[in-house]
Amino acid sequence: MSADNGSKSADPHSTTKAAKRLAFLEKTTAGGSEDPLAWYGLAMEYRKLQRVDEALQTFTTLRTRKPDYVAMYLMCGQMLDEAGRKDEAREWLESGLAAAKAKGDSHAASEIESALALLD
């Protein structure tokens, strides 16, 4: 019988890769990058680390720079919902729905509508 109780320690290699990815994205955005993918990636890294306020600040910066970057609205809305911040989540999702419709992105609009329905 194994002494493993089902818990796994973090893979040091993946932890190092995540830290390097986070450092790269922080450096890229701090350098004034206009690439929305860098800002989105940084926000998602913060979200993954449960650094909600830093993720929200990064999503907000991206929203200011590139308001038609539709994916951020769903991800930020879901994160805020998970953090129990329902009013903020609803605002992000409703804005995202408007942005998706304005772009003609029916797939994103459908996903955002589903997320909004889960808030109710």
Secondary structure, DSSP 8 states (H G I E B T S, - for coil): -----S-----HHHHHHHHHHHHHHHHHHHTT---HHHHHHHHHHHHHTT-HHHHHHHHHHHHHH-TT-THHHHHHHHHHHHTT-HHHHHHHHHHHHHHHHHHT-HHHHHHHHHHHHHH-
